[in-house]
Amino acid sequence: MAPLGGVPGLVLLFSGKRKSGKDFVTEALQSRLGADVCAILRLSGPLKEQYAQEHGLDFQRLMDASTYKEACRSDMIRWGEEKRQADPGFFCRKIVEGVCQPVWLVSDTRRVSDIQWFQEAYGAVTQTVRVVATEESRQQRGWVFTPGVDDAESECGLDNFRTFDWVIENHGDEQHLEEQLEHLIEFIRSRL
């Protein structure tokens, strides 16, 4: 049974390493399809909101790419894992509440349990999208390997996932990225 919210025509679950460009890709898709058609859902949103409440932190600062968020990241990951172990669908249910657009882009899918939850809730309208980028490209975007973060399940949980429905290569070649986005947009429009 699907949770509260609209019934989507298409759910795209985006995953990828830090600084691979997941947000960039989902925002580019939304800007082309329109916010009335396409909603970006972030699993990290309710996680960070709940974490901020329980720890007396600034939620808005946890949502940006600041050093404030990075200072909290390891503990926030541990805390989030404890929540997911108790209830694997906790954050998934939170982000779909009240969403009425026909296309949902979940910009930060990180675990097999996230994918399973959406597949069980929404079935065949669920597709997986992996955004990949070379380490060099990620470093140019500011990525630096952080022990306890980049080797944790939140970054590695989908490394050995079965075949993704889509793979978007975001290595810095704008023309190649544009071609891939156009192909994905054609698919999305075919489902509307």
Disulfide bonds with the S-S distance in Angstrom:
none
